[in-house]
Amino acid sequence: MTNEQFKKDSLERFTNLASIKFDAGQLQHGGMLWQKKDLVYKAKEEVIDMWFYLDSLQKQIEDKTVYEVSEDDIDL
């Protein structure tokens, strides 16, 4: 695999998942993200969530207990 192929594949996966996630979030939170208030606070909440996801993943890697997931396990 080349760097360009990896980049292309990775961006394609991101685009597909981001589109699905965006649409699900719009339905869940009433749409019009660009008009929402407190976006800085909401982004900080997301960063906190990401910290715990990464910390948990690091522990799983260190313990060699990384779990495989399917697309059905992804909360979009």
mmJSON file of the N, C-alpha and C atoms, coordinates in Angstrom:
{"data_MODEL":{"atom_site":{
"group_PDB":["ATOM","ATOM","ATOM","ATOM","ATOM","ATOM","ATOM","ATOM","ATOM","ATOM","ATOM","ATOM","ATOM","ATOM","ATOM","ATOM","ATOM","ATOM","ATOM","ATOM","ATOM","ATOM","ATOM","ATOM","ATOM","ATOM","ATOM","ATOM","ATOM","ATOM","ATOM","ATOM","ATOM","ATOM","ATOM","ATOM","ATOM","ATOM","ATOM","ATOM","ATOM","ATOM","ATOM","ATOM","ATOM","ATOM","ATOM","ATOM","ATOM","ATOM","ATOM","ATOM","ATOM","ATOM","ATOM","ATOM","ATOM","ATOM","ATOM","ATOM","ATOM","ATOM","ATOM","ATOM","ATOM","ATOM","ATOM","ATOM","ATOM","ATOM","ATOM","ATOM","ATOM","ATOM","ATOM","ATOM","ATOM","ATOM","ATOM","ATOM","ATOM","ATOM","ATOM","ATOM","ATOM","ATOM","ATOM","ATOM","ATOM","ATOM","ATOM","ATOM","ATOM","ATOM","ATOM","ATOM","ATOM","ATOM","ATOM","ATOM","ATOM","ATOM","ATOM","ATOM","ATOM","ATOM","ATOM","ATOM","ATOM","ATOM","ATOM","ATOM","ATOM","ATOM","ATOM","ATOM","ATOM","ATOM","ATOM","ATOM","ATOM","ATOM","ATOM","ATOM","ATOM","ATOM","ATOM","ATOM","ATOM","ATOM","ATOM","ATOM","ATOM","ATOM","ATOM","ATOM","ATOM","ATOM","ATOM","ATOM","ATOM","ATOM","ATOM","ATOM","ATOM","ATOM","ATOM","ATOM","ATOM","ATOM","ATOM","ATOM","ATOM","ATOM","ATOM","ATOM","ATOM","ATOM","ATOM","ATOM","ATOM","ATOM","ATOM","ATOM","ATOM","ATOM","ATOM","ATOM","ATOM","ATOM","ATOM","ATOM","ATOM","ATOM","ATOM","ATOM","ATOM","ATOM","ATOM","ATOM","ATOM","ATOM","ATOM","ATOM","ATOM","ATOM","ATOM","ATOM","ATOM","ATOM","ATOM","ATOM","ATOM","ATOM","ATOM","ATOM","ATOM","ATOM","ATOM","ATOM","ATOM","ATOM","ATOM","ATOM","ATOM","ATOM","ATOM","ATOM","ATOM","ATOM","ATOM","ATOM","ATOM","ATOM","ATOM","ATOM","ATOM","ATOM","ATOM","ATOM","ATOM","ATOM","ATOM","ATOM","ATOM","ATOM","ATOM","ATOM"],
"id":[1,2,3,4,5,6,7,8,9,10,11,12,13,14,15,16,17,18,19,20,21,22,23,24,25,26,27,28,29,30,31,32,33,34,35,36,37,38,39,40,41,42,43,44,45,46,47,48,49,50,51,52,53,54,55,56,57,58,59,60,61,62,63,64,65,66,67,68,69,70,71,72,73,74,75,76,77,78,79,80,81,82,83,84,85,86,87,88,89,90,91,92,93,94,95,96,97,98,99,100,101,102,103,104,105,106,107,108,109,110,111,112,113,114,115,116,117,118,119,120,121,122,123,124,125,126,127,128,129,130,131,132,133,134,135,136,137,138,139,140,141,142,143,144,145,146,147,148,149,150,151,152,153,154,155,156,157,158,159,160,161,162,163,164,165,166,167,168,169,170,171,172,173,174,175,176,177,178,179,180,181,182,183,184,185,186,187,188,189,190,191,192,193,194,195,196,197,198,199,200,201,202,203,204,205,206,207,208,209,210,211,212,213,214,215,216,217,218,219,220,221,222,223,224,225,226,227,228],
"type_symbol":["N","C","C","N","C","C","N","C","C","N","C","C","N","C","C","N","C","C","N","C","C","N","C","C","N","C","C","N","C","C","N","C","C","N","C","C","N","C","C","N","C","C","N","C","C","N","C","C","N","C","C","N","C","C","N","C","C","N","C","C","N","C","C","N","C","C","N","C","C","N","C","C","N","C","C","N","C","C","N","C","C","N","C","C","N","C","C","N","C","C","N","C","C","N","C","C","N","C","C","N","C","C","N","C","C","N","C","C","N","C","C","N","C","C","N","C","C","N","C","C","N","C","C","N","C","C","N","C","C","N","C","C","N","C","C","N","C","C","N","C","C","N","C","C","N","C","C","N","C","C","N","C","C","N","C","C","N","C","C","N","C","C","N","C","C","N","C","C","N","C","C","N","C","C","N","C","C","N","C","C","N","C","C","N","C","C","N","C","C","N","C","C","N","C","C","N","C","C","N","C","C","N","C","C","N","C","C","N","C","C","N","C","C","N","C","C","N","C","C","N","C","C","N","C","C","N","C","C"],
"label_atom_id":["N","CA","C","N","CA","C","N","CA","C","N","CA","C","N","CA","C","N","CA","C","N","CA","C","N","CA","C","N","CA","C","N","CA","C","N","CA","C","N","CA","C","N","CA","C","N","CA","C","N","CA","C","N","CA","C","N","CA","C","N","CA","C","N","CA","C","N","CA","C","N","CA","C","N","CA","C","N","CA","C","N","CA","C","N","CA","C","N","CA","C","N","CA","C","N","CA","C","N","CA","C","N","CA","C","N","CA","C","N","CA","C","N","CA","C","N","CA","C","N","CA","C","N","CA","C","N","CA","C","N","CA","C","N","CA","C","N","CA","C","N","CA","C","N","CA","C","N","CA","C","N","CA","C","N","CA","C","N","CA","C","N","CA","C","N","CA","C","N","CA","C","N","CA","C","N","CA","C","N","CA","C","N","CA","C","N","CA","C","N","CA","C","N","CA","C","N","CA","C","N","CA","C","N","CA","C","N","CA","C","N","CA","C","N","CA","C","N","CA","C","N","CA","C","N","CA","C","N","CA","C","N","CA","C","N","CA","C","N","CA","C","N","CA","C","N","CA","C","N","CA","C","N","CA","C","N","CA","C","N","CA","C","N","CA","C"],
"label_alt_id":[null,null,null,null,null,null,null,null,null,null,null,null,null,null,null,null,null,null,null,null,null,null,null,null,null,null,null,null,null,null,null,null,null,null,null,null,null,null,null,null,null,null,null,null,null,null,null,null,null,null,null,null,null,null,null,null,null,null,null,null,null,null,null,null,null,null,null,null,null,null,null,null,null,null,null,null,null,null,null,null,null,null,null,null,null,null,null,null,null,null,null,null,null,null,null,null,null,null,null,null,null,null,null,null,null,null,null,null,null,null,null,null,null,null,null,null,null,null,null,null,null,null,null,null,null,null,null,null,null,null,null,null,null,null,null,null,null,null,null,null,null,null,null,null,null,null,null,null,null,null,null,null,null,null,null,null,null,null,null,null,null,null,null,null,null,null,null,null,null,null,null,null,null,null,null,null,null,null,null,null,null,null,null,null,null,null,null,null,null,null,null,null,null,null,null,null,null,null,null,null,null,null,null,null,null,null,null,null,null,null,null,null,null,null,null,null,null,null,null,null,null,null,null,null,null,null,null,null],
"label_comp_id":["MET","MET","MET","THR","THR","THR","ASN","ASN","ASN","GLU","GLU","GLU","GLN","GLN","GLN","PHE","PHE","PHE","LYS","LYS","LYS","LYS","LYS","LYS","ASP","ASP","ASP","SER","SER","SER","LEU","LEU","LEU","GLU","GLU","GLU","ARG","ARG","ARG","PHE","PHE","PHE","THR","THR","THR","ASN","ASN","ASN","LEU","LEU","LEU","ALA","ALA","ALA","SER","SER","SER","ILE","ILE","ILE","LYS","LYS","LYS","PHE","PHE","PHE","ASP","ASP","ASP","ALA","ALA","ALA","GLY","GLY","GLY","GLN","GLN","GLN","LEU","LEU","LEU","GLN","GLN","GLN","HIS","HIS","HIS","GLY","GLY","GLY","GLY","GLY","GLY","MET","MET","MET","LEU","LEU","LEU","TRP","TRP","TRP","GLN","GLN","GLN","LYS","LYS","LYS","LYS","LYS","LYS","ASP","ASP","ASP","LEU","LEU","LEU","VAL","VAL","VAL","TYR","TYR","TYR","LYS","LYS","LYS","ALA","ALA","ALA","LYS","LYS","LYS","GLU","GLU","GLU","GLU","GLU","GLU","VAL","VAL","VAL","ILE","ILE","ILE","ASP","ASP","ASP","MET","MET","MET","TRP","TRP","TRP","PHE","PHE","PHE","TYR","TYR","TYR","LEU","LEU","LEU","ASP","ASP","ASP","SER","SER","SER","LEU","LEU","LEU","GLN","GLN","GLN","LYS","LYS","LYS","GLN","GLN","GLN","ILE","ILE","ILE","GLU","GLU","GLU","ASP","ASP","ASP","LYS","LYS","LYS","THR","THR","THR","VAL","VAL","VAL","TYR","TYR","TYR","GLU","GLU","GLU","VAL","VAL","VAL","SER","SER","SER","GLU","GLU","GLU","ASP","ASP","ASP","ASP","ASP","ASP","ILE","ILE","ILE","ASP","ASP","ASP","LEU","LEU","LEU"],
"label_asym_id":["A","A","A","A","A","A","A","A","A","A","A","A","A","A","A","A","A","A","A","A","A","A","A","A","A","A","A","A","A","A","A","A","A","A","A","A","A","A","A","A","A","A","A","A","A","A","A","A","A","A","A","A","A","A","A","A","A","A","A","A","A","A","A","A","A","A","A","A","A","A","A","A","A","A","A","A","A","A","A","A","A","A","A","A","A","A","A","A","A","A","A","A","A","A","A","A","A","A","A","A","A","A","A","A","A","A","A","A","A","A","A","A","A","A","A","A","A","A","A","A","A","A","A","A","A","A","A","A","A","A","A","A","A","A","A","A","A","A","A","A","A","A","A","A","A","A","A","A","A","A","A","A","A","A","A","A","A","A","A","A","A","A","A","A","A","A","A","A","A","A","A","A","A","A","A","A","A","A","A","A","A","A","A","A","A","A","A","A","A","A","A","A","A","A","A","A","A","A","A","A","A","A","A","A","A","A","A","A","A","A","A","A","A","A","A","A","A","A","A","A","A","A","A","A","A","A","A","A"],
"label_entity_id":["1","1","1","1","1","1","1","1","1","1","1","1","1","1","1","1","1","1","1","1","1","1","1","1","1","1","1","1","1","1","1","1","1","1","1","1","1","1","1","1","1","1","1","1","1","1","1","1","1","1","1","1","1","1","1","1","1","1","1","1","1","1","1","1","1","1","1","1","1","1","1","1","1","1","1","1","1","1","1","1","1","1","1","1","1","1","1","1","1","1","1","1","1","1","1","1","1","1","1","1","1","1","1","1","1","1","1","1","1","1","1","1","1","1","1","1","1","1","1","1","1","1","1","1","1","1","1","1","1","1","1","1","1","1","1","1","1","1","1","1","1","1","1","1","1","1","1","1","1","1","1","1","1","1","1","1","1","1","1","1","1","1","1","1","1","1","1","1","1","1","1","1","1","1","1","1","1","1","1","1","1","1","1","1","1","1","1","1","1","1","1","1","1","1","1","1","1","1","1","1","1","1","1","1","1","1","1","1","1","1","1","1","1","1","1","1","1","1","1","1","1","1","1","1","1","1","1","1"],
"label_seq_id":[1,1,1,2,2,2,3,3,3,4,4,4,5,5,5,6,6,6,7,7,7,8,8,8,9,9,9,10,10,10,11,11,11,12,12,12,13,13,13,14,14,14,15,15,15,16,16,16,17,17,17,18,18,18,19,19,19,20,20,20,21,21,21,22,22,22,23,23,23,24,24,24,25,25,25,26,26,26,27,27,27,28,28,28,29,29,29,30,30,30,31,31,31,32,32,32,33,33,33,34,34,34,35,35,35,36,36,36,37,37,37,38,38,38,39,39,39,40,40,40,41,41,41,42,42,42,43,43,43,44,44,44,45,45,45,46,46,46,47,47,47,48,48,48,49,49,49,50,50,50,51,51,51,52,52,52,53,53,53,54,54,54,55,55,55,56,56,56,57,57,57,58,58,58,59,59,59,60,60,60,61,61,61,62,62,62,63,63,63,64,64,64,65,65,65,66,66,66,67,67,67,68,68,68,69,69,69,70,70,70,71,71,71,72,72,72,73,73,73,74,74,74,75,75,75,76,76,76],
"pdbx_PDB_ins_code":[null,null,null,null,null,null,null,null,null,null,null,null,null,null,null,null,null,null,null,null,null,null,null,null,null,null,null,null,null,null,null,null,null,null,null,null,null,null,null,null,null,null,null,null,null,null,null,null,null,null,null,null,null,null,null,null,null,null,null,null,null,null,null,null,null,null,null,null,null,null,null,null,null,null,null,null,null,null,null,null,null,null,null,null,null,null,null,null,null,null,null,null,null,null,null,null,null,null,null,null,null,null,null,null,null,null,null,null,null,null,null,null,null,null,null,null,null,null,null,null,null,null,null,null,null,null,null,null,null,null,null,null,null,null,null,null,null,null,null,null,null,null,null,null,null,null,null,null,null,null,null,null,null,null,null,null,null,null,null,null,null,null,null,null,null,null,null,null,null,null,null,null,null,null,null,null,null,null,null,null,null,null,null,null,null,null,null,null,null,null,null,null,null,null,null,null,null,null,null,null,null,null,null,null,null,null,null,null,null,null,null,null,null,null,null,null,null,null,null,null,null,null,null,null,null,null,null,null],
"Cartn_x":[0.853,0.0,0.9,0.519,1.268,0.67,1.421,0.899,-0.362,-0.354,-1.519,-2.744,-2.549,-3.672,-4.223,-3.304,-3.75,-4.548,-4.029,-4.72,-6.102,-6.172,-7.452,-8.439,-8.001,-8.876,-9.328,-8.39,-8.699,-9.693,-9.476,-10.402,-11.78,-11.814,-13.105,-13.861,-13.15,-13.786,-14.296,-13.464,-13.865,-15.11,-15.098,-16.229,-17.509,-17.441,-18.633,-19.151,-18.254,-18.681,-19.124,-18.41,-18.756,-20.131,-20.442,-21.75,-22.87,-22.675,-23.673,-23.809,-22.675,-22.674,-23.342,-23.056,-23.656,-25.172,-25.641,-27.085,-27.767,-27.142,-27.718,-27.759,-26.711,-26.672,-27.708,-27.923,-28.93,-30.322,-30.587,-31.878,-32.002,-30.93,-30.972,-31.073,-30.407,-30.304,-31.077,-31.926,-32.811,-32.278,-31.153,-30.643,-30.019,-29.624,-29.061,-27.924,-26.911,-25.753,-25.162,-25.111,-24.512,-25.26,-26.459,-27.23,-27.261,-26.595,-26.611,-25.774,-26.185,-25.471,-24.508,-23.566,-22.62,-21.801,-21.428,-20.652,-19.279,-18.667,-17.366,-17.52,-18.543,-18.781,-19.044,-19.874,-20.182,-18.927,-18.057,-16.807,-15.902,-15.869,-15.068,-15.584,-16.893,-17.46,-16.996,-16.959,-16.5,-15.032,-14.219,-12.8,-12.65,-13.46,-13.417,-13.765,-14.819,-15.171,-13.995,-13.366,-12.247,-11.098,-10.848,-9.793,-10.038,-11.257,-11.55,-11.51,-11.943,-11.82,-10.358,-9.497,-8.081,-7.392,-7.728,-7.13,-7.525,-8.788,-9.25,-8.556,-8.413,-7.725,-6.276,-5.602,-4.213,-4.114,-5.038,-5.033,-5.265,-6.202,-6.456,-5.212,-4.533,-3.307,-2.241,-2.058,-1.064,-1.404,-2.678,-3.127,-3.305,-3.103,-3.307,-4.729,-5.702,-7.102,-7.921,-7.313,-8.041,-9.133,-10.335,-11.483,-11.792,-12.072,-12.483,-13.964,-14.346,-15.741,-16.184,-17.465,-18.046,-18.735,-19.166,-19.879,-21.151,-21.737,-22.939,-22.672,-21.398,-21.04,-20.81,-20.727,-20.412,-21.666,-21.575,-22.694,-22.682,-23.492,-23.521,-24.715],
"Cartn_y":[-1.172,0.0,1.236,2.21,3.465,4.473,5.526,6.605,7.196,7.393,7.987,7.078,5.779,4.85,4.823,4.804,4.842,6.113,7.26,8.531,8.491,8.006,7.928,7.049,5.871,4.935,5.52,6.131,6.692,7.85,8.728,9.838,9.356,8.291,7.722,7.172,6.451,5.929,7.077,8.118,9.275,9.934,10.162,10.832,10.042,8.735,7.898,7.94,7.738,7.731,9.123,10.166,11.526,11.921,11.515,11.836,11.167,9.9,9.158,9.764,10.066,10.638,12.01,12.836,14.16,14.051,13.207,13.061,12.553,11.584,11.054,12.137,12.93,14.007,15.078,15.376,16.376,15.9,14.62,14.068,14.078,13.681,13.57,14.931,15.94,17.221,18.353,18.027,19.024,19.82,19.425,20.076,21.435,22.038,23.387,23.621,22.769,22.872,24.281,24.901,26.224,27.302,26.986,27.952,27.614,26.542,26.125,27.063,27.212,28.028,27.13,27.733,27.021,25.963,26.21,25.211,24.975,26.008,25.805,24.825,25.008,24.106,22.683,22.559,21.236,20.577,21.356,20.811,20.349,21.108,20.699,19.384,19.209,17.938,16.79,17.028,15.996,15.658,16.672,16.444,15.591,15.862,15.056,13.607,13.389,12.023,11.367,12.109,11.554,11.158,11.973,11.629,10.242,9.988,8.711,7.557,7.79,6.76,6.409,7.428,7.183,6.554,6.999,6.425,4.958,4.656,3.267,2.415,2.962,2.22,1.956,2.963,2.765,1.636,1.611,0.538,-0.812,-0.884,-2.145,-2.608,-1.677,-2.033,-2.533,-1.81,-2.22,-3.586,-3.849,-5.13,-6.192,-5.781,-6.664,-7.233,-6.348,-6.768,-5.904,-5.472,-4.651,-5.5,-4.956,-5.685,-5.26,-6.215,-5.893,-5.544,-4.615,-4.215,-4.305,-4.434,-4.397,-3.063,-2.766,-1.519,-1.433,-2.576,-2.583,-2.048,-2.114,-1.647,-0.15,0.502,1.93,2.727,3.614,4.46,5.708,5.727,6.888,7.696],
"Cartn_z":[0.0,0.0,0.0,-0.751,-0.801,0.179,0.443,1.285,0.681,-0.621,-1.286,-1.185,-1.334,-1.231,0.182,1.169,2.564,2.821,2.363,2.554,1.913,0.689,-0.023,0.734,1.148,1.866,3.214,3.926,5.231,5.115,4.144,3.94,3.503,2.723,2.306,3.51,4.403,5.62,6.482,6.63,7.427,6.847,5.542,4.888,5.082,4.904,5.07,6.503,7.479,8.878,9.337,8.904,9.315,8.796,7.59,7.021,7.814,8.129,8.911,10.306,10.937,12.288,12.296,11.299,11.221,11.112,10.198,10.007,11.276,11.949,13.189,14.264,14.363,15.35,15.067,13.796,13.436,13.859,13.651,14.072,15.597,16.269,17.727,18.407,17.852,18.542,17.869,16.935,16.369,15.189,14.637,13.428,13.643,12.559,12.487,13.485,13.428,14.313,14.298,13.144,13.003,13.779,14.281,15.063,16.552,16.934,18.34,19.199,20.43,21.401,22.192,22.849,23.734,23.011,21.776,21.032,21.637,22.216,22.858,24.017,24.838,25.963,25.459,24.427,23.881,23.314,22.66,22.129,23.265,24.356,25.515,26.098,26.122,26.585,25.7,24.392,23.464,23.694,23.989,24.275,25.53,26.532,27.755,27.435,26.65,26.241,25.52,24.608,23.84,24.757,25.796,26.744,27.34,27.788,28.425,27.423,26.187,25.155,24.924,24.78,24.519,25.718,26.912,28.112,28.257,27.953,28.007,26.946,25.742,24.68,25.056,25.622,26.035,27.053,28.015,29.014,28.365,27.412,26.717,25.958,25.311,24.569,25.528,26.634,27.625,28.211,28.445,29.001,27.921,26.655,25.5,25.478,25.775,25.78,24.833,23.734,22.773,22.159,22.14,21.641,20.218,19.377,18.018,18.028,17.167,17.062,15.619,15.449,14.108,13.933,12.728,12.476,13.316,13.674,14.498,15.904,16.345,17.675,17.726,16.583,16.527,16.803,17.781,18.168,17.313,16.263,15.376,15.662],
"occupancy":[1.0,1.0,1.0,1.0,1.0,1.0,1.0,1.0,1.0,1.0,1.0,1.0,1.0,1.0,1.0,1.0,1.0,1.0,1.0,1.0,1.0,1.0,1.0,1.0,1.0,1.0,1.0,1.0,1.0,1.0,1.0,1.0,1.0,1.0,1.0,1.0,1.0,1.0,1.0,1.0,1.0,1.0,1.0,1.0,1.0,1.0,1.0,1.0,1.0,1.0,1.0,1.0,1.0,1.0,1.0,1.0,1.0,1.0,1.0,1.0,1.0,1.0,1.0,1.0,1.0,1.0,1.0,1.0,1.0,1.0,1.0,1.0,1.0,1.0,1.0,1.0,1.0,1.0,1.0,1.0,1.0,1.0,1.0,1.0,1.0,1.0,1.0,1.0,1.0,1.0,1.0,1.0,1.0,1.0,1.0,1.0,1.0,1.0,1.0,1.0,1.0,1.0,1.0,1.0,1.0,1.0,1.0,1.0,1.0,1.0,1.0,1.0,1.0,1.0,1.0,1.0,1.0,1.0,1.0,1.0,1.0,1.0,1.0,1.0,1.0,1.0,1.0,1.0,1.0,1.0,1.0,1.0,1.0,1.0,1.0,1.0,1.0,1.0,1.0,1.0,1.0,1.0,1.0,1.0,1.0,1.0,1.0,1.0,1.0,1.0,1.0,1.0,1.0,1.0,1.0,1.0,1.0,1.0,1.0,1.0,1.0,1.0,1.0,1.0,1.0,1.0,1.0,1.0,1.0,1.0,1.0,1.0,1.0,1.0,1.0,1.0,1.0,1.0,1.0,1.0,1.0,1.0,1.0,1.0,1.0,1.0,1.0,1.0,1.0,1.0,1.0,1.0,1.0,1.0,1.0,1.0,1.0,1.0,1.0,1.0,1.0,1.0,1.0,1.0,1.0,1.0,1.0,1.0,1.0,1.0,1.0,1.0,1.0,1.0,1.0,1.0,1.0,1.0,1.0,1.0,1.0,1.0,1.0,1.0,1.0,1.0,1.0,1.0],
"B_iso_or_equiv":[0.0,0.0,0.0,0.0,0.0,0.0,0.0,0.0,0.0,0.0,0.0,0.0,0.0,0.0,0.0,0.0,0.0,0.0,0.0,0.0,0.0,0.0,0.0,0.0,0.0,0.0,0.0,0.0,0.0,0.0,0.0,0.0,0.0,0.0,0.0,0.0,0.0,0.0,0.0,0.0,0.0,0.0,0.0,0.0,0.0,0.0,0.0,0.0,0.0,0.0,0.0,0.0,0.0,0.0,0.0,0.0,0.0,0.0,0.0,0.0,0.0,0.0,0.0,0.0,0.0,0.0,0.0,0.0,0.0,0.0,0.0,0.0,0.0,0.0,0.0,0.0,0.0,0.0,0.0,0.0,0.0,0.0,0.0,0.0,0.0,0.0,0.0,0.0,0.0,0.0,0.0,0.0,0.0,0.0,0.0,0.0,0.0,0.0,0.0,0.0,0.0,0.0,0.0,0.0,0.0,0.0,0.0,0.0,0.0,0.0,0.0,0.0,0.0,0.0,0.0,0.0,0.0,0.0,0.0,0.0,0.0,0.0,0.0,0.0,0.0,0.0,0.0,0.0,0.0,0.0,0.0,0.0,0.0,0.0,0.0,0.0,0.0,0.0,0.0,0.0,0.0,0.0,0.0,0.0,0.0,0.0,0.0,0.0,0.0,0.0,0.0,0.0,0.0,0.0,0.0,0.0,0.0,0.0,0.0,0.0,0.0,0.0,0.0,0.0,0.0,0.0,0.0,0.0,0.0,0.0,0.0,0.0,0.0,0.0,0.0,0.0,0.0,0.0,0.0,0.0,0.0,0.0,0.0,0.0,0.0,0.0,0.0,0.0,0.0,0.0,0.0,0.0,0.0,0.0,0.0,0.0,0.0,0.0,0.0,0.0,0.0,0.0,0.0,0.0,0.0,0.0,0.0,0.0,0.0,0.0,0.0,0.0,0.0,0.0,0.0,0.0,0.0,0.0,0.0,0.0,0.0,0.0,0.0,0.0,0.0,0.0,0.0,0.0],
"pdbx_formal_charge":[null,null,null,null,null,null,null,null,null,null,null,null,null,null,null,null,null,null,null,null,null,null,null,null,null,null,null,null,null,null,null,null,null,null,null,null,null,null,null,null,null,null,null,null,null,null,null,null,null,null,null,null,null,null,null,null,null,null,null,null,null,null,null,null,null,null,null,null,null,null,null,null,null,null,null,null,null,null,null,null,null,null,null,null,null,null,null,null,null,null,null,null,null,null,null,null,null,null,null,null,null,null,null,null,null,null,null,null,null,null,null,null,null,null,null,null,null,null,null,null,null,null,null,null,null,null,null,null,null,null,null,null,null,null,null,null,null,null,null,null,null,null,null,null,null,null,null,null,null,null,null,null,null,null,null,null,null,null,null,null,null,null,null,null,null,null,null,null,null,null,null,null,null,null,null,null,null,null,null,null,null,null,null,null,null,null,null,null,null,null,null,null,null,null,null,null,null,null,null,null,null,null,null,null,null,null,null,null,null,null,null,null,null,null,null,null,null,null,null,null,null,null,null,null,null,null,null,null],
"auth_seq_id":[1,1,1,2,2,2,3,3,3,4,4,4,5,5,5,6,6,6,7,7,7,8,8,8,9,9,9,10,10,10,11,11,11,12,12,12,13,13,13,14,14,14,15,15,15,16,16,16,17,17,17,18,18,18,19,19,19,20,20,20,21,21,21,22,22,22,23,23,23,24,24,24,25,25,25,26,26,26,27,27,27,28,28,28,29,29,29,30,30,30,31,31,31,32,32,32,33,33,33,34,34,34,35,35,35,36,36,36,37,37,37,38,38,38,39,39,39,40,40,40,41,41,41,42,42,42,43,43,43,44,44,44,45,45,45,46,46,46,47,47,47,48,48,48,49,49,49,50,50,50,51,51,51,52,52,52,53,53,53,54,54,54,55,55,55,56,56,56,57,57,57,58,58,58,59,59,59,60,60,60,61,61,61,62,62,62,63,63,63,64,64,64,65,65,65,66,66,66,67,67,67,68,68,68,69,69,69,70,70,70,71,71,71,72,72,72,73,73,73,74,74,74,75,75,75,76,76,76],
"auth_comp_id":["MET","MET","MET","THR","THR","THR","ASN","ASN","ASN","GLU","GLU","GLU","GLN","GLN","GLN","PHE","PHE","PHE","LYS","LYS","LYS","LYS","LYS","LYS","ASP","ASP","ASP","SER","SER","SER","LEU","LEU","LEU","GLU","GLU","GLU","ARG","ARG","ARG","PHE","PHE","PHE","THR","THR","THR","ASN","ASN","ASN","LEU","LEU","LEU","ALA","ALA","ALA","SER","SER","SER","ILE","ILE","ILE","LYS","LYS","LYS","PHE","PHE","PHE","ASP","ASP","ASP","ALA","ALA","ALA","GLY","GLY","GLY","GLN","GLN","GLN","LEU","LEU","LEU","GLN","GLN","GLN","HIS","HIS","HIS","GLY","GLY","GLY","GLY","GLY","GLY","MET","MET","MET","LEU","LEU","LEU","TRP","TRP","TRP","GLN","GLN","GLN","LYS","LYS","LYS","LYS","LYS","LYS","ASP","ASP","ASP","LEU","LEU","LEU","VAL","VAL","VAL","TYR","TYR","TYR","LYS","LYS","LYS","ALA","ALA","ALA","LYS","LYS","LYS","GLU","GLU","GLU","GLU","GLU","GLU","VAL","VAL","VAL","ILE","ILE","ILE","ASP","ASP","ASP","MET","MET","MET","TRP","TRP","TRP","PHE","PHE","PHE","TYR","TYR","TYR","LEU","LEU","LEU","ASP","ASP","ASP","SER","SER","SER","LEU","LEU","LEU","GLN","GLN","GLN","LYS","LYS","LYS","GLN","GLN","GLN","ILE","ILE","ILE","GLU","GLU","GLU","ASP","ASP","ASP","LYS","LYS","LYS","THR","THR","THR","VAL","VAL","VAL","TYR","TYR","TYR","GLU","GLU","GLU","VAL","VAL","VAL","SER","SER","SER","GLU","GLU","GLU","ASP","ASP","ASP","ASP","ASP","ASP","ILE","ILE","ILE","ASP","ASP","ASP","LEU","LEU","LEU"],
"auth_asym_id":["A","A","A","A","A","A","A","A","A","A","A","A","A","A","A","A","A","A","A","A","A","A","A","A","A","A","A","A","A","A","A","A","A","A","A","A","A","A","A","A","A","A","A","A","A","A","A","A","A","A","A","A","A","A","A","A","A","A","A","A","A","A","A","A","A","A","A","A","A","A","A","A","A","A","A","A","A","A","A","A","A","A","A","A","A","A","A","A","A","A","A","A","A","A","A","A","A","A","A","A","A","A","A","A","A","A","A","A","A","A","A","A","A","A","A","A","A","A","A","A","A","A","A","A","A","A","A","A","A","A","A","A","A","A","A","A","A","A","A","A","A","A","A","A","A","A","A","A","A","A","A","A","A","A","A","A","A","A","A","A","A","A","A","A","A","A","A","A","A","A","A","A","A","A","A","A","A","A","A","A","A","A","A","A","A","A","A","A","A","A","A","A","A","A","A","A","A","A","A","A","A","A","A","A","A","A","A","A","A","A","A","A","A","A","A","A","A","A","A","A","A","A","A","A","A","A","A","A"],
"auth_atom_id":["N","CA","C","N","CA","C","N","CA","C","N","CA","C","N","CA","C","N","CA","C","N","CA","C","N","CA","C","N","CA","C","N","CA","C","N","CA","C","N","CA","C","N","CA","C","N","CA","C","N","CA","C","N","CA","C","N","CA","C","N","CA","C","N","CA","C","N","CA","C","N","CA","C","N","CA","C","N","CA","C","N","CA","C","N","CA","C","N","CA","C","N","CA","C","N","CA","C","N","CA","C","N","CA","C","N","CA","C","N","CA","C","N","CA","C","N","CA","C","N","CA","C","N","CA","C","N","CA","C","N","CA","C","N","CA","C","N","CA","C","N","CA","C","N","CA","C","N","CA","C","N","CA","C","N","CA","C","N","CA","C","N","CA","C","N","CA","C","N","CA","C","N","CA","C","N","CA","C","N","CA","C","N","CA","C","N","CA","C","N","CA","C","N","CA","C","N","CA","C","N","CA","C","N","CA","C","N","CA","C","N","CA","C","N","CA","C","N","CA","C","N","CA","C","N","CA","C","N","CA","C","N","CA","C","N","CA","C","N","CA","C","N","CA","C","N","CA","C","N","CA","C","N","CA","C","N","CA","C","N","CA","C","N","CA","C"],
"pdbx_PDB_model_num":[1,1,1,1,1,1,1,1,1,1,1,1,1,1,1,1,1,1,1,1,1,1,1,1,1,1,1,1,1,1,1,1,1,1,1,1,1,1,1,1,1,1,1,1,1,1,1,1,1,1,1,1,1,1,1,1,1,1,1,1,1,1,1,1,1,1,1,1,1,1,1,1,1,1,1,1,1,1,1,1,1,1,1,1,1,1,1,1,1,1,1,1,1,1,1,1,1,1,1,1,1,1,1,1,1,1,1,1,1,1,1,1,1,1,1,1,1,1,1,1,1,1,1,1,1,1,1,1,1,1,1,1,1,1,1,1,1,1,1,1,1,1,1,1,1,1,1,1,1,1,1,1,1,1,1,1,1,1,1,1,1,1,1,1,1,1,1,1,1,1,1,1,1,1,1,1,1,1,1,1,1,1,1,1,1,1,1,1,1,1,1,1,1,1,1,1,1,1,1,1,1,1,1,1,1,1,1,1,1,1,1,1,1,1,1,1,1,1,1,1,1,1,1,1,1,1,1,1]
}}}
